[in-house]
Amino acid sequence: MIKDLLKNHLKNGITRDSVLALLGKPYKDGIENRLPKGLEMPDSLSFSNKENLKSENSDRATERVNEFMRLNSQPDTLMLYPIGWSTIDPNFLVIKLDNNGLTSDFWVEQH
């Protein structure tokens, strides 16, 4: 069902009101700081990096992650709709709106 929705019903440039008419009230609706599309956190900052998991390094690693996010994230207006579960985590349809309240991107992500 989500593949059909993404392929045939959601398009960039539709209004927030059209999304609400199509999908109803979202689970979450507001502004979140997110990394720009295509920018990923470097592996050196990841907590899957064994060095960052060592107790003597964890505080510094957290500071470095927070600094990276502070410098690189930007506020995005998002609408989140729950669409199901993976093995243990929920999946959400995320719809990004531009400054005019029109859809500018949409994707599925795991939380």
N, CA, C and O of each residue as an XYZ file, in Angstrom:
444
protein
N       0.807     -1.181      0.000
C       0.000      0.000      0.000
C       0.865      1.265      0.000
O       0.549      2.231     -0.695
N       1.960      1.263      0.782
C       2.805      2.451      0.839
C       3.491      2.707     -0.503
O       3.689      3.858     -0.891
N       3.853      1.637     -1.210
C       4.482      1.814     -2.528
C       3.521      2.492     -3.493
O       3.926      3.365     -4.260
N       2.247      2.097     -3.464
C       1.241      2.722     -4.315
C       1.059      4.192     -3.934
O       0.953      5.050     -4.810
N       1.023      4.483     -2.648
C       0.875      5.854     -2.183
C       2.038      6.718     -2.674
O       1.825      7.818     -3.184
N       3.259      6.224     -2.523
C       4.436      6.981     -2.948
C       4.490      7.150     -4.461
O       4.890      8.205     -4.953
N       4.095      6.128     -5.193
C       4.196      6.166     -6.655
C       3.068      6.964     -7.301
O       3.297      7.706     -8.256
N       1.860      6.816     -6.784
C       0.696      7.345     -7.501
C      -0.039      8.520     -6.848
O      -0.834      9.189     -7.507
N       0.214      8.774     -5.579
C      -0.609      9.774     -4.902
C       0.174     10.953     -4.328
O      -0.301     12.088     -4.362
N       1.353     10.693     -3.807
C       2.150     11.790     -3.262
C       3.040     12.362     -4.359
O       3.761     11.630     -5.037
N       2.978     13.643     -4.518
C       3.791     14.347     -5.516
C       4.365     15.590     -4.862
O       3.742     16.171     -3.973
N       5.538     15.997     -5.291
C       6.088     17.262     -4.821
C       5.214     18.396     -5.311
O       4.747     18.390     -6.449
N       4.995     19.381     -4.433
C       4.213     20.548     -4.810
C       2.761     20.523     -4.393
O       2.037     21.485     -4.650
N       2.302     19.433     -3.744
C       0.912     19.444     -3.271
C       0.845     20.135     -1.910
O       1.822     20.158     -1.161
N      -0.299     20.684     -1.611
C      -0.447     21.475     -0.389
C      -0.561     20.588      0.849
O      -0.894     19.405      0.772
N      -0.273     21.205      1.986
C      -0.427     20.530      3.274
C      -1.874     20.079      3.446
O      -2.129     18.975      3.928
N      -2.818     20.927      3.053
C      -4.235     20.565      3.168
C      -4.580     19.343      2.317
O      -5.410     18.526      2.717
N      -3.955     19.211      1.154
C      -4.183     18.035      0.301
C      -3.638     16.776      0.954
O      -4.243     15.709      0.857
N      -2.492     16.900      1.621
C      -1.929     15.754      2.352
C      -2.876     15.355      3.467
O      -3.155     14.171      3.656
N      -3.374     16.339      4.208
C      -4.310     16.048      5.301
C      -5.593     15.400      4.778
O      -6.127     14.492      5.415
N      -6.091     15.855      3.628
C      -7.297     15.262      3.042
C      -7.037     13.819      2.620
O      -7.921     12.969      2.726
N      -5.835     13.545      2.145
C      -5.483     12.206      1.681
C      -5.188     11.245      2.831
O      -5.636     10.098      2.814
N      -4.433     11.711      3.831
C      -3.917     10.813      4.876
C      -4.479     11.066      6.272
O      -4.306     10.234      7.163
N      -5.141     12.189      6.475
C      -5.634     12.512      7.804
C      -4.558     13.169      8.652
O      -3.492     13.540      8.163
N      -4.864     13.303      9.928
C      -3.958     13.966     10.866
C      -2.699     13.112     11.070
O      -2.801     11.905     11.289
N      -1.512     13.734     11.000
C      -0.281     12.971     11.201
C      -0.040     12.637     12.664
O      -0.595     13.268     13.563
N       0.795     11.636     12.883
C       1.233     11.263     14.230
C       2.015     12.415     14.844
O       1.858     12.729     16.024
N       2.864     13.045     14.024
C       3.689     14.166     14.478
C       3.753     15.187     13.357
O       3.872     14.830     12.185
N       3.675     16.446     13.718
C       3.643     17.531     12.737
C       4.386     18.711     13.341
O       3.945     19.270     14.345
N       5.503     19.096     12.746
C       6.238     20.231     13.291
C       7.609     20.380     12.663
O       7.907     19.801     11.618
N       8.432     21.170     13.329
C       9.774     21.463     12.833
C      10.784     20.624     13.591
O      10.762     20.568     14.821
N      11.675     19.970     12.847
C      12.764     19.189     13.431
C      14.065     19.601     12.752
O      14.085     19.915     11.562
N      15.134     19.597     13.512
C      16.448     19.811     12.914
C      16.933     18.494     12.338
O      17.035     17.488     13.039
N      17.229     18.521     11.056
C      17.684     17.335     10.333
C      18.897     17.678      9.493
O      19.099     18.834      9.121
N      19.700     16.676      9.196
C      20.793     16.871      8.250
C      20.225     17.018      6.852
O      19.233     16.366      6.526
N      20.822     17.851      6.021
C      20.347     17.972      4.634
C      20.441     16.630      3.908
O      21.295     15.798      4.215
N      19.550     16.441      2.946
C      19.532     15.207      2.164
C      20.910     14.977      1.539
O      21.489     15.879      0.933
N      21.418     13.770      1.694
C      22.707     13.408      1.123
C      23.880     13.589      2.075
O      24.959     13.050      1.831
N      23.688     14.336      3.154
C      24.760     14.517      4.136
C      24.572     13.512      5.259
O      23.532     13.481      5.917
N      25.577     12.704      5.464
C      25.504     11.696      6.521
C      26.579     11.957      7.558
O      27.613     12.559      7.267
N      26.323     11.500      8.756
C      27.300     11.632      9.822
C      28.517     10.758      9.491
O      28.355      9.598      9.111
N      29.718     11.297      9.629
C      30.919     10.495      9.349
C      31.019      9.282     10.268
O      30.595      9.323     11.423
N      31.582      8.217      9.741
C      31.766      6.993     10.534
C      32.588      7.252     11.793
O      32.390      6.592     12.813
N      33.501      8.204     11.724
C      34.348      8.496     12.882
C      33.539      9.021     14.062
O      33.998      8.951     15.202
N      32.348      9.542     13.809
C      31.493     10.051     14.881
C      30.453      9.049     15.346
O      29.795      9.266     16.363
N      30.299      7.966     14.622
C      29.252      6.987     14.907
C      29.510      6.267     16.229
O      30.654      6.014     16.607
N      28.421      5.944     16.917
C      28.556      5.160     18.140
C      28.672      3.666     17.848
O      28.754      2.861     18.775
N      28.679      3.294     16.583
C      29.020      1.911     16.243
C      30.535      1.785     16.087
O      31.056      0.678     15.947
N      31.232      2.902     16.109
C      32.693      2.919     16.100
C      33.168      2.464     17.486
O      32.824      3.083     18.493
N      33.943      1.403     17.537
C      34.345      0.803     18.823
C      35.081      1.786     19.726
O      34.936      1.731     20.947
N      35.862      2.678     19.143
C      36.594      3.656     19.954
C      35.636      4.598     20.683
O      35.887      4.974     21.828
N      34.546      4.978     20.027
C      33.584      5.896     20.639
C      32.775      5.231     21.746
O      32.197      5.918     22.587
N      32.727      3.911     21.753
C      31.969      3.190     22.779
C      32.759      2.984     24.069
O      32.179      2.663     25.106
N      34.059      3.164     24.012
C      34.867      3.013     25.232
C      34.473      4.099     26.220
O      34.277      5.255     25.844
N      34.358      3.720     27.479
C      33.876      4.662     28.498
C      34.734      5.922     28.578
O      34.214      7.009     28.831
N      36.032      5.787     28.365
C      36.902      6.962     28.454
C      36.724      7.916     27.260
O      37.165      9.064     27.316
N      36.086      7.447     26.190
C      35.889      8.266     24.992
C      34.454      8.727     24.783
O      34.198      9.583     23.936
N      33.516      8.171     25.542
C      32.095      8.402     25.238
C      31.678      9.862     25.390
O      30.907     10.362     24.571
N      32.161     10.552     26.409
C      31.773     11.960     26.579
C      32.278     12.809     25.418
O      31.543     13.646     24.894
N      33.503     12.601     25.022
C      34.078     13.364     23.903
C      33.356     13.019     22.597
O      33.104     13.899     21.774
N      33.027     11.749     22.413
C      32.315     11.334     21.201
C      30.934     11.995     21.140
O      30.502     12.434     20.074
N      30.252     12.064     22.269
C      28.946     12.719     22.322
C      29.071     14.202     21.988
O      28.248     14.746     21.252
N      30.084     14.846     22.520
C      30.323     16.259     22.214
C      30.568     16.460     20.721
O      30.073     17.425     20.138
N      31.320     15.567     20.102
C      31.626     15.688     18.673
C      30.377     15.473     17.816
O      30.189     16.168     16.817
N      29.528     14.523     18.191
C      28.269     14.299     17.474
C      27.384     15.538     17.596
O      26.836     16.010     16.600
N      27.244     16.063     18.803
C      26.421     17.251     19.020
C      26.952     18.445     18.226
O      26.169     19.213     17.667
N      28.256     18.603     18.174
C      28.856     19.704     17.416
C      28.586     19.549     15.918
O      28.258     20.522     15.240
N      28.724     18.327     15.406
C      28.450     18.071     13.990
C      26.995     18.407     13.664
O      26.717     19.047     12.649
N      26.073     17.979     14.519
C      24.657     18.257     14.291
C      24.378     19.757     14.389
O      23.606     20.294     13.594
N      24.993     20.432     15.350
C      24.781     21.875     15.504
C      25.240     22.633     14.263
O      24.577     23.572     13.823
N      26.362     22.228     13.708
C      26.923     22.921     12.550
C      26.221     22.580     11.238
O      26.192     23.408     10.327
N      25.655     21.382     11.125
C      25.169     20.909      9.833
C      23.662     20.732      9.706
O      23.147     20.680      8.589
N      22.947     20.638     10.814
C      21.508     20.389     10.694
C      20.780     21.679     10.354
O      21.279     22.783     10.576
N      19.587     21.502      9.809
C      18.750     22.634      9.431
C      17.313     22.326      9.825
O      16.920     21.160      9.862
N      16.523     23.355     10.120
C      15.127     23.108     10.488
C      14.303     22.712      9.265
O      14.345     23.379      8.231
N      13.563     21.633      9.397
C      12.666     21.160      8.342
C      11.264     20.993      8.922
O      11.103     20.529     10.051
N      10.261     21.370      8.150
C       8.872     21.157      8.547
C       8.461     19.777      8.050
O       8.463     19.515      6.848
N       8.106     18.894      8.988
C       7.832     17.494      8.663
C       6.474     17.058      9.196
O       6.000     17.538     10.225
N       5.868     16.133      8.463
C       4.665     15.431      8.908
C       5.028     13.946      8.932
O       5.517     13.420      7.932
N       4.799     13.264     10.053
C       5.136     11.848     10.182
C       3.875     11.012     10.349
O       2.998     11.330     11.153
N       3.804      9.937      9.572
C       2.683      8.994      9.621
C       3.225      7.595      9.886
O       4.063      7.120      9.120
N       2.775      6.914     10.949
C       3.215      5.540     11.179
C       2.665      4.614     10.096
O       1.494      4.697      9.725
N       3.533      3.729      9.595
C       3.081      2.834      8.518
C       3.340      1.363      8.816
O       3.051      0.507      7.981
N       3.869      1.061      9.971
C       4.107     -0.346     10.305
C       5.389     -0.516     11.089
O       6.008      0.451     11.534
N       5.765     -1.759     11.245
C       6.925     -2.093     12.075
C       7.933     -2.906     11.285
O       7.583     -3.701     10.412
N       9.203     -2.679     11.621
C      10.243     -3.613     11.188
C      10.293     -4.666     12.287
O       9.288     -4.888     12.962
N      11.397     -5.298     12.478
C      11.471     -6.333     13.504
C      11.102     -5.796     14.876
O      10.282     -6.394     15.572
N      11.697     -4.671     15.277
C      11.381     -4.111     16.593
C      11.104     -2.614     16.570
O      10.654     -2.071     17.579
N      11.354     -1.928     15.460
C      11.214     -0.485     15.395
C      10.097     -0.070     14.439
O       9.852     -0.737     13.434
N       9.422      1.037     14.759
C       8.350      1.501     13.868
C       8.907      2.190     12.621
O       9.977      2.797     12.655
N       8.169      2.085     11.537
C       8.484      2.778     10.288
C       7.492      3.917     10.119
O       6.317      3.795     10.464
N       7.990      5.037      9.575
C       7.160      6.207      9.369
C       7.300      6.718      7.944
O       8.386      6.702      7.365
N       6.186      7.168      7.392
C       6.204      7.956      6.176
C       6.483      9.382      6.626
O       5.765      9.924      7.465
N       7.527      9.992      6.068
C       7.896     11.367      6.405
C       7.621     12.233      5.192
O       8.075     11.931      4.089
N       6.882     13.303      5.393
C       6.585     14.255      4.325
C       7.175     15.593      4.730
O       6.833     16.153      5.771
N       8.073     16.097      3.884
C       8.728     17.373      4.137
C       8.001     18.472      3.374
O       7.680     18.317      2.195
N       7.747     19.579      4.058
C       7.081     20.726      3.454
C       8.071     21.875      3.295
O       8.970     22.053      4.117
N       7.896     22.649      2.230
C       8.745     23.819      2.037
C       8.155     25.016      2.788
O       7.166     24.871      3.505
N       8.754     26.184      2.626
C       8.302     27.386      3.342
C       6.912     27.850      2.923
O       6.289     28.646      3.626
N       6.421     27.365      1.792
C       5.084     27.725      1.319
C       4.023     26.688      1.688
O       2.873     26.799      1.263
N       4.401     25.690      2.471
C       3.454     24.644      2.874
C       3.172     23.630      1.790
O       2.140     22.960      1.822
N       4.086     23.505      0.815
C       3.947     22.521     -0.258
C       4.931     21.380     -0.030
O       6.025     21.590      0.494
N       4.538     20.175     -0.423
C       5.448     19.040     -0.256
C       6.685     19.235     -1.121
O       6.595     19.613     -2.289
N       7.848     18.969     -0.520
C       9.099     19.085     -1.263
C       9.868     17.770     -1.297
O      10.799     17.613     -2.086
N       9.480     16.825     -0.441
C      10.121     15.508     -0.434
C       9.308     14.589      0.462
O       8.546     15.053      1.310
N       9.471     13.290      0.276
C       8.823     12.308      1.139
C       9.603     11.005      1.054
O      10.187     10.680      0.020
N       9.603     10.257      2.169
C      10.356      9.014      2.248
C       9.863      8.203      3.434
O       9.066      8.684      4.240
N      10.340      6.977      3.535
C      10.033      6.098      4.663
C      11.317      5.946      5.481
O      12.394      5.718      4.928
N      11.189      6.074      6.798
C      12.343      5.902      7.668
C      11.952      5.119      8.914
O      10.781      5.034      9.285
N      12.957      4.561      9.535
C      12.760      3.750     10.737
C      13.156      4.571     11.956
O      14.148      5.300     11.916
N      12.392      4.462     13.041
C      12.707      5.189     14.277
C      13.098      4.252     15.378
O      13.395      4.694     16.488
